Amino acid sequence: MNPKRKTWMGSGVEEFLAQEMKDPTFRMAFSETRAKRIKTALAEAIRKARKNQGLSQAALSKRAKTTQAVVSRIENLNTAYLPSVEVLARLAGALGAHLEIAFVPEERTFS
């Protein structure tokens, strides 16, 4: 058995996660993973909306008053680039949509 590997004897995932969230290193890794999932969802939503409208990255960027490179970086899942809220709002408008951002409370509080 790997001496660095943790074992958990608790009763559930929620308890395990609550315990692990006390570790700052784990908490940071958890947050980074969540940010990557948000980036992926954002990239996929923009790409899907753009393609559904038959727009190229260049055409979308022109409508949104940004550059094709910005649209490419947003859609590229291999970059960590996240645009400003202003750019996201312009892209949404250019796609005939509106931008919604929400803070969703956790079902459980991790302390």
C-alpha positions in Angstrom: 0.0 0.0 0.0 1.3 3.5 -0.9 2.1 5.3 2.4 1.0 8.6 0.8 -2.4 7.3 -0.3 -5.2 8.3 2.1 -7.8 5.8 3.1 -11.3 6.9 4.1 -13.3 5.0 6.7 -16.3 7.4 6.7 -19.8 6.7 5.6 -20.3 8.9 2.5 -18.9 11.0 -0.2 -20.2 14.2 1.4 -18.3 13.5 4.6 -15.2 12.6 2.6 -15.4 15.8 0.6 -16.0 17.9 3.7 -12.9 16.4 5.3 -10.8 16.8 2.2 -11.9 20.5 1.7 -10.1 21.3 5.0 -6.8 20.7 3.1 -5.9 23.9 1.3 -4.1 22.0 -1.5 -7.1 19.8 -2.1 -9.4 22.9 -2.0 -7.3 24.6 -4.6 -7.2 21.6 -6.9 -10.9 21.2 -6.5 -11.5 24.8 -7.5 -9.1 24.5 -10.5 -11.0 21.5 -11.7 -14.3 23.2 -11.4 -12.9 26.2 -13.3 -11.8 23.9 -16.2 -15.3 22.4 -16.4 -16.7 25.9 -16.6 -14.2 26.8 -19.4 -15.1 23.6 -21.3 -18.9 24.3 -21.0 -18.4 27.9 -22.1 -16.2 26.9 -25.1 -18.7 24.2 -26.2 -21.7 26.5 -25.8 -20.2 29.3 -27.9 -18.9 26.8 -30.6 -22.3 25.1 -30.8 -24.2 28.4 -31.1 -21.8 29.7 -33.7 -22.0 26.6 -35.8 -25.8 26.4 -35.5 -26.0 29.8 -37.0 -23.5 28.9 -39.8 -20.9 31.5 -38.6 -17.2 31.2 -38.9 -15.0 32.4 -36.0 -14.2 35.4 -38.1 -17.8 36.3 -38.8 -18.7 36.0 -35.1 -15.7 38.0 -34.1 -16.7 40.8 -36.5 -20.3 40.9 -35.1 -19.0 40.9 -31.5 -16.4 43.6 -32.2 -13.5 41.4 -31.2 -10.9 39.4 -33.1 -11.0 35.9 -34.5 -8.0 35.1 -32.3 -10.2 35.8 -29.2 -13.0 33.5 -30.4 -10.4 30.8 -31.2 -8.8 31.0 -27.8 -12.2 30.8 -26.1 -13.2 27.8 -28.1 -9.8 26.1 -27.7 -10.1 23.5 -24.9 -6.3 23.4 -24.6 -6.0 27.0 -23.4 -7.0 28.3 -20.0 -8.1 31.7 -21.5 -11.3 33.0 -20.1 -12.6 36.2 -21.6 -14.0 39.2 -19.7 -17.7 39.5 -19.0 -17.8 42.3 -21.5 -16.5 40.1 -24.3 -18.9 37.3 -23.3 -21.8 39.7 -23.3 -20.8 40.9 -26.8 -20.5 37.4 -28.1 -23.9 36.5 -26.6 -25.5 39.5 -28.3 -23.8 38.6 -31.6 -25.3 35.1 -31.3 -28.8 36.5 -30.5 -28.6 35.5 -26.9 -28.0 37.1 -23.5 -25.5 36.2 -20.9 -26.5 34.9 -17.5 -24.0 34.4 -14.6 -25.2 33.0 -11.3 -23.7 32.0 -8.0 -25.3 28.7 -7.1 -25.2 27.8 -3.5 -23.6 24.5 -2.7 -26.0 21.8 -1.3 -23.5 21.3 1.5 -21.2 23.8 3.1 -17.6 22.6 3.1 -15.8 23.9 6.1 
